[in-house]
Amino acid sequence: MAIRTTHVGSLPRSALVADLLFGAEKGLPFEPAAWQRVMDEGTAALLARQKQAGIDIPSDGETSKISYATYIKDRLTGFEGDSPRSPPADLEDFPGFLEKLAKAGGTPTYRRPRCTGPITVKNLEPLHKDIAAMKAGMAAAGYSEGFMNSASPGVIALFQPSDYHKTLDDYLFDLAEAMRAEYEAIVAAGLILQIDAPDLGLGRHMMYKGLDEAGFLKRAAVHIEAINHGLRNIPRDRVRMHICWGNYEGPHTRDISLGAVLPELLKAKPGALLFEGANPRHAHEWTVWHEAKVPDDLVLIPGCLDSTSNFVEHPELIAQRLANYLRAVGPDRVIAGTDCGFSTFAGFGVVDPGIVWAKFEALAQGAALATRRA
C-alpha cells in the first residue's frame, strides 16, 4: 500500500488574495462577485499546484481565511473589538529574541475580536462558498478526496477570550455547539474535516502558562471534551485533528512533551492525528508511539517537513522519519504530513512560496521511498 501525502492546511496565498483579505478586514469597499471570483481562482490554483507537487490529500489552502482561528467572527455572533496579545512563555524567556521578532514584523496585524455576547450561527454562506470552491478545484485537478480546516473551540478561546461567559468551560462548550454546524456541513459535503487544535500543545505555554503540567492536562481534558461534543454526530473516520506547539521559529523550551499530553489526545474522537515530527524540539518523540497503547484504528500523520525553515528536507530523511512510525503502527496507518501550515496568516509565512512546493515534492519522493521499503 502506497504511503499517501498530505499537509496541515494553510498555503501561501497570492498577493491579490492577501490584499483583498486584509482590505476586507479593514472595512474597505469591494465588489462581492469579483472578490469571490478571486477566491475561487486562488483555491483552484492551489489545488492544481498540490496535485503537481504530489500531495494526495489536499486542502483549499485556507484561501479565503485571514487566519485559521479568527475567521469565525464572520460566521458566529457575539464577537467584536480586539483582544490583547500575549507572547508564548518561551519567547518571554528570551526578551532579546522577542524584540527582534517584533522589529522584524514577524507578527501580522489583524483583529482578534473577543466574545462579548451570546454565540450563535450568524452566517454559513462563507463556508458554503469555500466548500463549492474546494470541490470545483478538486474536480479540475483530478482529486476525489480532500480536507477542510475548522478551528477547535479551544484555539478560538486561546486567541479570542470571552467577556460574556461566567466560566471558561461555559465558553468552550458554547463554542463547540456553535461550531458544530460548520463541522457537520464540511463532512456532509463529502470532505474530511480537520480540527485545528494548537490549544492542546501551544496552550500549555500560552493560554495556561501559569499552570503546572498536571494543571494543564486537566484543562486539556476539558478542551477535548468540548471537541468531542462538537463532533458527536460525525463518524470518527471522517475527521482528523492537528495539534502543534506553535508555528514559529523560537526556543520552544516551554513546550509540553508529546508523551505527557498523548493520553489526553487519545481520548479525542478524530480518527487521525497530525502532529509535529520534524522540528528540533519534537523530532525525537517518534519513540512515544512505540511505547503507547495506540488505538487500532488511529491513523498517524507525522510532520516530516518543518514549516518554519527554508531548508528543503532530503527525501531520504523523510523516508527515515516515516520508517519510525511505520514500525509502530504499520504502513496502512501512516500518512506523510507537515509540522504545521505554511501561511497560518494570509500574506505571512517564513518559508518562501517556491520553497513550499519544493518541500512538498520532497515529501512525495520520501513517501515513495518509504513505501518501497515498507
C-alpha positions as CSV (number, residue, x, y, z in Angstrom):
1,M,0.0,0.0,0.0
2,A,1.4,3.4,-1.0
3,I,2.1,5.8,1.8
4,R,0.0,8.9,1.0
5,T,0.9,12.5,1.5
6,T,-1.0,15.5,2.9
7,H,-0.3,18.6,4.9
8,V,-1.8,20.7,7.7
9,G,-3.8,23.1,5.6
10,S,-2.7,26.7,5.0
11,L,-0.7,27.5,1.9
12,P,0.8,30.7,0.5
13,R,-2.0,32.9,-0.9
14,S,-1.3,35.1,-3.9
15,A,-0.6,38.8,-3.3
16,L,-4.0,39.6,-4.8
17,V,-5.8,37.2,-2.4
18,A,-3.9,38.6,0.6
19,D,-4.6,42.2,-0.4
20,L,-8.3,41.5,-0.7
21,L,-8.5,39.7,2.6
22,F,-6.7,42.5,4.5
23,G,-8.8,45.1,2.7
24,A,-12.0,43.4,3.8
25,E,-10.6,43.2,7.3
26,K,-10.0,47.0,7.3
27,G,-13.6,47.6,6.1
28,L,-12.5,48.8,2.6
29,P,-15.3,48.5,0.0
30,F,-15.2,45.6,-2.5
31,E,-17.4,44.1,-5.2
32,P,-18.6,40.7,-3.8
33,A,-18.8,38.9,-7.1
34,A,-15.3,40.0,-8.1
35,W,-13.9,39.2,-4.6
36,Q,-15.4,35.7,-4.7
37,R,-14.0,35.1,-8.2
38,V,-10.5,35.8,-7.0
39,M,-11.0,33.4,-4.1
40,D,-12.4,30.7,-6.4
41,E,-9.5,31.1,-8.8
42,G,-7.0,31.1,-5.9
43,T,-8.4,27.9,-4.5
44,A,-8.3,26.2,-7.9
45,A,-4.7,27.3,-8.5
46,L,-3.6,25.9,-5.1
47,L,-5.3,22.5,-5.7
48,A,-3.7,22.2,-9.1
49,R,-0.3,23.0,-7.6
50,Q,-0.8,20.4,-4.9
51,K,-1.5,17.8,-7.5
52,Q,1.6,18.8,-9.4
53,A,3.7,18.5,-6.3
54,G,2.4,15.1,-5.4
55,I,0.1,15.8,-2.5
56,D,-2.6,13.0,-2.3
57,I,-5.0,14.6,0.2
58,P,-5.2,18.3,-0.4
59,S,-6.9,21.3,1.2
60,D,-8.2,24.6,-0.2
61,G,-5.1,26.3,1.3
62,E,-7.4,28.2,3.6
63,T,-7.6,30.7,0.7
64,S,-10.5,32.9,2.0
65,K,-9.4,32.9,5.6
66,I,-7.2,35.7,7.1
67,S,-6.2,33.2,9.8
68,Y,-7.1,29.8,11.0
69,A,-9.0,30.9,14.1
70,T,-10.2,34.5,13.8
71,Y,-12.2,33.8,10.7
72,I,-15.1,32.6,12.9
73,K,-16.1,36.2,13.6
74,D,-17.7,36.3,10.2
75,R,-19.7,33.1,10.9
76,L,-20.7,33.4,14.5
77,T,-22.5,36.1,16.5
78,G,-21.0,37.5,19.7
79,F,-17.6,38.7,18.5
80,E,-16.4,42.3,18.2
81,G,-13.5,44.6,19.1
82,D,-10.0,43.2,19.5
83,S,-8.0,41.1,22.1
84,P,-4.7,41.9,23.7
85,R,-1.6,39.9,22.5
86,S,0.4,37.7,24.9
87,P,3.6,36.1,23.7
88,P,4.3,32.4,24.4
89,A,6.3,31.8,27.6
90,D,9.4,30.6,25.8
91,L,9.7,33.9,24.0
92,E,9.3,35.8,27.2
93,D,12.3,33.9,28.5
94,F,14.4,35.4,25.7
95,P,13.3,39.1,25.5
96,G,16.1,40.0,23.1
97,F,14.8,37.5,20.6
98,L,11.2,38.5,21.2
99,E,12.2,42.2,20.5
100,K,14.0,41.1,17.3
101,L,10.9,39.3,16.1
102,A,8.7,42.3,16.8
103,K,11.0,44.7,15.0
104,A,11.3,42.3,12.0
105,G,7.5,42.4,11.6
106,G,7.2,38.7,12.5
107,T,3.7,39.3,14.0
108,P,1.0,40.1,11.5
109,T,-1.5,42.8,12.4
110,Y,-5.2,41.8,12.2
111,R,-8.1,41.9,14.6
112,R,-8.8,39.2,17.1
113,P,-12.4,40.0,18.2
114,R,-13.2,38.9,21.7
115,C,-16.5,37.3,22.7
116,T,-18.9,40.0,24.0
117,G,-22.3,38.3,23.7
118,P,-24.3,35.1,23.0
119,I,-22.7,32.8,20.4
120,T,-25.0,31.5,17.6
121,V,-24.5,30.7,14.0
122,K,-24.7,34.0,12.1
123,N,-23.8,33.2,8.5
124,L,-22.6,29.9,7.0
125,E,-22.6,31.3,3.4
126,P,-18.8,31.9,3.5
127,L,-18.3,28.2,4.5
128,H,-20.6,27.0,1.7
129,K,-18.7,29.2,-0.8
130,D,-15.4,27.7,0.5
131,I,-16.8,24.2,0.0
132,A,-18.0,25.0,-3.5
133,A,-14.7,26.4,-4.5
134,M,-12.9,23.5,-3.0
135,K,-15.0,20.9,-4.8
136,A,-14.7,22.7,-8.1
137,G,-10.9,22.9,-7.7
138,M,-10.7,19.3,-6.7
139,A,-12.6,18.2,-9.8
140,A,-10.5,20.3,-12.1
141,A,-7.3,19.0,-10.6
142,G,-8.4,15.3,-10.6
143,Y,-8.9,14.9,-6.8
144,S,-11.6,12.7,-5.3
145,E,-10.6,13.3,-1.7
146,G,-9.7,16.4,0.2
147,F,-9.9,18.0,3.7
148,M,-11.1,21.3,5.0
149,N,-9.8,23.0,8.2
150,S,-12.0,24.2,11.0
151,A,-11.0,25.8,14.4
152,S,-11.3,23.9,17.6
153,P,-13.3,25.6,20.5
154,G,-10.0,25.8,22.5
155,V,-8.0,27.6,19.8
156,I,-10.8,30.1,19.3
157,A,-10.8,30.7,23.1
158,L,-7.0,30.9,23.2
159,F,-6.8,33.9,20.8
160,Q,-10.2,35.4,21.5
161,P,-11.2,35.4,25.2
162,S,-14.7,35.9,26.4
163,D,-16.1,38.9,28.4
164,Y,-19.5,37.4,28.3
165,H,-19.2,33.9,29.8
166,K,-19.0,33.3,33.6
167,T,-16.5,30.5,33.1
168,L,-14.1,29.3,30.5
169,D,-15.8,25.9,30.4
170,D,-19.1,27.6,29.5
171,Y,-17.3,29.4,26.7
172,L,-15.7,26.3,25.4
173,F,-18.9,24.3,25.2
174,D,-20.9,27.3,23.7
175,L,-18.2,27.4,21.0
176,A,-18.4,23.7,20.4
177,E,-22.1,23.8,20.0
178,A,-21.9,26.8,17.6
179,M,-19.1,25.3,15.6
180,R,-20.9,22.0,15.2
181,A,-22.9,23.4,12.3
182,E,-19.6,24.1,10.4
183,Y,-18.1,20.7,11.4
184,E,-21.1,18.8,10.2
185,A,-21.5,20.9,6.9
186,I,-17.9,20.1,5.9
187,V,-18.5,16.3,6.4
188,A,-21.9,16.4,4.7
189,A,-20.2,17.9,1.7
190,G,-18.1,14.8,1.4
191,L,-14.9,16.4,2.6
192,I,-12.7,15.3,5.5
193,L,-13.0,17.6,8.5
194,Q,-9.7,18.7,10.1
195,I,-10.0,20.2,13.6
196,D,-7.1,22.6,14.2
197,A,-6.3,22.3,17.9
198,P,-3.0,24.0,18.7
199,D,-4.5,24.7,22.1
200,L,-3.6,21.2,23.1
201,G,0.1,21.9,22.7
202,L,0.7,25.6,22.3
203,G,-1.9,26.2,25.0
204,R,0.5,24.9,27.7
205,H,2.9,27.8,27.3
206,M,0.5,30.5,26.1
207,M,-3.1,30.1,27.3
208,Y,-2.2,28.3,30.5
209,K,1.4,29.5,31.1
210,G,0.6,30.0,34.8
211,L,-0.3,26.3,35.4
212,D,2.0,23.4,36.1
213,E,1.9,20.4,33.8
214,A,-0.7,18.5,35.8
215,G,-2.9,21.6,35.8
216,F,-2.6,22.0,32.1
217,L,-3.5,18.3,31.4
218,K,-6.7,18.8,33.4
219,R,-7.6,21.8,31.3
220,A,-6.6,19.9,28.1
221,A,-9.1,17.2,29.1
222,V,-11.9,19.8,29.1
223,H,-10.8,21.1,25.7
224,I,-11.0,17.6,24.3
225,E,-14.5,17.1,25.9
226,A,-15.6,20.2,24.1
227,I,-14.2,19.0,20.8
228,N,-16.0,15.6,21.2
229,H,-19.2,17.5,22.0
230,G,-19.0,19.4,18.7
231,L,-18.2,16.2,16.8
232,R,-20.8,14.0,18.4
233,N,-22.7,13.4,15.1
234,I,-19.6,12.9,12.9
235,P,-18.1,9.5,12.2
236,R,-14.6,9.1,13.6
237,D,-13.1,8.2,10.2
238,R,-14.3,11.4,8.7
239,V,-12.4,13.7,11.0
240,R,-8.7,14.3,11.8
241,M,-7.1,16.6,14.3
242,H,-4.0,18.8,14.2
243,I,-2.0,19.7,17.3
244,C,1.1,21.7,17.5
245,W,3.3,23.8,19.8
246,G,3.2,27.0,17.8
247,N,4.2,27.6,14.2
248,Y,7.1,29.9,14.9
249,E,10.9,29.7,15.0
250,G,11.8,30.0,18.6
251,P,13.4,28.2,21.5
252,H,10.2,26.1,22.4
253,T,11.8,25.3,25.7
254,R,8.5,25.5,27.4
255,D,6.7,23.0,25.2
256,I,4.9,20.2,26.9
257,S,6.2,16.8,25.6
258,L,4.1,14.7,23.3
259,G,4.3,11.8,25.7
260,A,2.8,13.9,28.5
261,V,-0.2,15.1,26.5
262,L,-0.8,11.9,24.4
263,P,-3.0,10.1,26.9
264,E,-5.5,13.0,26.7
265,L,-5.1,13.3,22.9
266,L,-6.1,9.6,22.6
267,K,-9.5,10.4,24.2
268,A,-10.4,12.7,21.3
269,K,-12.9,11.4,18.7
270,P,-10.9,12.2,15.5
271,G,-9.6,9.1,13.8
272,A,-6.3,10.6,12.6
273,L,-3.8,12.8,14.4
274,L,-1.4,15.3,12.8
275,F,1.5,16.4,15.0
276,E,4.9,17.9,14.7
277,G,7.7,15.4,14.0
278,A,10.3,17.5,12.2
279,N,11.2,20.5,14.3
280,P,14.2,20.0,16.6
281,R,12.2,20.1,19.9
282,H,9.9,17.2,18.9
283,A,11.6,15.2,16.2
284,H,12.8,12.6,18.8
285,E,9.3,11.9,20.0
286,W,8.5,9.2,17.5
287,T,9.6,6.8,20.2
288,V,6.4,7.7,22.1
289,W,4.3,5.8,19.5
290,H,6.3,2.6,20.2
291,E,5.5,2.8,23.9
292,A,1.9,4.0,24.0
293,K,-1.2,1.9,23.6
294,V,-2.4,3.3,20.3
295,P,-6.0,2.5,19.2
296,D,-6.1,0.0,16.4
297,D,-7.9,2.4,14.1
298,L,-5.9,5.6,14.8
299,V,-4.1,7.0,11.7
300,L,-0.8,8.8,12.4
301,I,0.1,11.9,10.2
302,P,3.5,12.9,11.5
303,G,5.1,16.1,10.4
304,C,8.0,15.3,8.1
305,L,8.6,18.8,6.9
306,D,9.5,21.8,9.1
307,S,7.1,24.7,8.3
308,T,9.4,27.3,9.8
309,S,12.6,26.6,7.8
310,N,13.6,27.2,4.2
311,F,15.7,24.1,4.2
312,V,14.2,21.5,1.8
313,E,14.3,18.2,3.6
314,H,16.0,15.4,1.7
315,P,13.7,12.6,0.5
316,E,15.9,10.1,2.3
317,L,15.4,11.9,5.6
318,I,11.7,12.0,5.1
319,A,11.7,8.2,4.4
320,Q,13.7,7.6,7.5
321,R,11.3,9.7,9.6
322,L,8.3,7.8,8.2
323,A,10.0,4.4,8.9
324,N,10.0,5.2,12.6
325,Y,6.2,5.4,12.5
326,L,5.7,2.6,10.1
327,R,7.4,0.3,12.6
328,A,4.9,1.4,15.3
329,V,1.6,1.0,13.5
330,G,2.2,-0.3,10.0
331,P,2.1,1.3,6.5
332,D,-1.7,1.4,6.3
333,R,-2.0,3.7,9.2
334,V,0.7,6.3,8.4
335,I,0.3,9.4,6.1
336,A,3.2,11.7,5.5
337,G,2.4,15.2,6.7
338,T,3.9,18.6,7.7
339,D,4.5,20.1,11.1
340,C,2.1,23.0,10.5
341,G,0.7,25.3,7.8
342,F,2.8,27.3,5.5
343,S,0.8,30.5,5.7
344,T,-1.0,30.5,9.0
345,F,-1.9,34.1,8.4
346,A,-2.7,35.3,4.9
347,G,0.3,37.0,3.4
348,F,2.7,35.9,6.2
349,G,4.9,32.8,6.0
350,V,8.6,32.4,6.8
351,V,9.0,29.8,4.1
352,D,9.3,31.2,0.5
353,P,6.3,30.1,-1.6
354,G,8.5,28.5,-4.2
355,I,10.3,26.5,-1.5
356,V,7.0,25.3,0.0
357,W,6.3,23.5,-3.3
358,A,9.9,22.1,-3.4
359,K,9.3,20.7,0.1
360,F,6.0,19.1,-1.0
361,E,7.8,17.5,-3.9
362,A,10.5,16.1,-1.5
363,L,7.6,14.8,0.8
364,A,6.2,12.9,-2.1
365,Q,9.6,11.5,-3.1
366,G,10.3,10.5,0.5
367,A,6.9,8.8,0.9
368,A,7.6,6.8,-2.3
369,L,11.0,5.7,-0.9
370,A,9.4,4.6,2.4
371,T,6.7,2.7,0.5
372,R,9.2,0.7,-1.4
373,R,11.0,-0.2,1.8
374,A,7.9,-1.0,3.9
